Amino acid sequence: MPTAVLTTHAELLAKVPVATFIKSGDLRLANDRLSFTTIGGEVLLDAPIDEIHSVAPAAVGLHLWHGSRCLRFAFRESRDLAASWITTLTPLVSAPPSTLRVPPPWPKWAWMLTVVAVTAMLVVAIIALTTLNN
């Protein structure tokens, strides 16, 4: 049975959560394939749905795996979009390969703690450099 057609504007997040590395485009599920095409037309994902596995919610979107590659998508329009995608994809995706360990996504508190820790380290470094230069 063919899958429903679902298309949403999304951002593909890089491993480093910096705006420079975010790719905006369209996440699309149609004809039993999942694809992500950037606004510039670059196809960054085009795979049969049965090659996708381990869909999980994330703080601002969802994580999904294609083989050993984890893709993180964020949705700016609504947090409900992530839930809708997860509900749609979960019954369609396959189980991860037995040789692959799929770690769970970081919870929101872990991301926030990381941001606070990095900010504190930068403040300490700036204070130390200012003190050394005086």
C-alpha positions as CSV (number, residue, x, y, z in Angstrom):
1,M,0.0,0.0,0.0
2,P,1.6,3.4,-1.0
3,T,2.3,5.9,1.7
4,A,0.5,9.2,2.0
5,V,2.1,12.3,0.5
6,L,3.4,14.6,3.2
7,T,5.6,17.6,2.6
8,T,6.9,20.1,5.2
9,H,9.4,22.9,5.2
10,A,12.2,21.8,7.5
11,E,15.8,22.5,8.5
12,L,18.4,19.8,8.3
13,L,20.6,20.4,11.3
14,A,24.4,19.7,11.2
15,K,26.2,17.9,14.0
16,V,27.3,21.3,15.2
17,P,24.2,23.3,16.0
18,V,25.3,26.5,14.4
19,A,23.0,28.5,12.0
20,T,25.7,28.6,9.3
21,F,25.5,24.8,8.9
22,I,21.7,24.5,8.8
23,K,20.2,23.5,5.4
24,S,16.6,24.7,4.7
25,G,14.4,22.8,2.4
26,D,11.5,20.4,2.0
27,L,11.1,17.0,3.8
28,R,8.8,14.9,1.7
29,L,7.3,11.5,2.0
30,A,5.8,10.2,-1.3
31,N,5.7,7.0,-3.3
32,D,7.3,5.0,-0.4
33,R,10.4,7.3,-0.4
34,L,11.6,9.9,2.0
35,S,13.5,12.8,0.6
36,F,15.0,16.1,1.7
37,T,15.7,18.7,-1.0
38,T,17.3,22.1,-0.1
39,I,15.8,25.4,-1.3
40,G,18.6,25.5,-3.8
41,G,17.6,22.1,-5.2
42,E,20.3,19.9,-3.7
43,V,19.0,16.5,-2.8
44,L,20.5,15.5,0.6
45,L,18.2,12.5,1.2
46,D,16.3,10.3,-1.2
47,A,15.8,6.8,0.1
48,P,13.1,4.1,0.2
49,I,11.2,4.3,3.4
50,D,12.3,0.8,4.4
51,E,15.9,2.0,4.5
52,I,14.9,4.5,7.3
53,H,14.9,3.3,10.9
54,S,14.8,4.5,14.5
55,V,12.6,7.7,14.3
56,A,12.8,9.6,17.5
57,P,11.5,13.0,18.8
58,A,14.0,15.8,19.5
59,A,13.8,19.1,21.2
60,V,12.7,21.0,18.1
61,G,11.9,18.3,15.6
62,L,12.9,14.7,15.0
63,H,15.9,12.4,14.5
64,L,15.8,9.6,12.0
65,W,18.5,7.2,10.8
66,H,19.3,6.2,7.3
67,G,21.8,3.4,7.7
68,S,24.4,4.6,10.2
69,R,23.7,8.3,9.4
70,C,21.6,10.2,11.9
71,L,19.6,13.1,10.3
72,R,18.2,15.8,12.6
73,F,15.3,17.9,11.3
74,A,13.8,21.0,12.9
75,F,10.4,22.5,12.1
76,R,10.0,26.2,12.8
77,E,6.3,26.4,11.9
78,S,5.0,24.2,14.7
79,R,6.2,21.6,17.2
80,D,3.2,19.6,16.3
81,L,4.7,18.9,12.9
82,A,7.4,16.7,14.5
83,A,4.8,14.7,16.3
84,S,2.8,14.3,13.0
85,W,5.9,13.1,11.2
86,I,6.8,10.7,13.9
87,T,3.3,9.3,13.9
88,T,3.4,8.9,10.2
89,L,6.9,7.4,9.9
90,T,6.9,5.0,12.9
91,P,4.8,2.3,11.3
92,L,6.6,2.6,8.0
93,V,10.3,2.4,9.0
94,S,12.3,-0.7,9.5
95,A,14.2,-1.9,12.6
96,P,17.9,-0.8,12.8
97,P,20.5,-3.3,11.6
98,S,21.6,-5.7,14.4
99,T,25.2,-4.5,13.9
100,L,24.3,-0.8,14.5
101,R,23.9,0.8,17.9
102,V,21.4,3.6,17.7
103,P,21.9,6.0,20.6
104,P,18.9,8.0,21.8
105,P,18.9,11.7,21.1
106,W,20.0,14.1,23.8
107,P,17.2,15.3,26.0
108,K,16.5,19.0,26.0
109,W,18.0,19.5,29.4
110,A,21.3,18.1,28.1
111,W,21.4,20.6,25.3
112,M,20.6,23.4,27.6
113,L,23.3,22.3,30.1
114,T,25.8,22.2,27.2
115,V,25.0,25.7,26.1
116,V,25.3,27.0,29.7
117,A,28.6,25.2,30.2
118,V,30.1,26.5,26.9
119,T,28.9,30.0,27.7
120,A,30.5,29.8,31.2
121,M,33.8,28.6,29.7
122,L,33.8,31.5,27.2
123,V,33.1,34.0,30.0
124,V,36.0,32.6,32.0
125,A,38.3,32.7,29.0
126,I,37.4,36.3,28.3
127,I,38.0,37.3,31.9
128,A,41.3,35.5,32.0
129,L,42.5,37.1,28.7
130,T,41.4,40.5,30.0
131,T,43.2,40.0,33.3
132,L,46.4,38.9,31.5
133,N,46.4,41.9,29.2
134,N,46.1,44.4,32.0
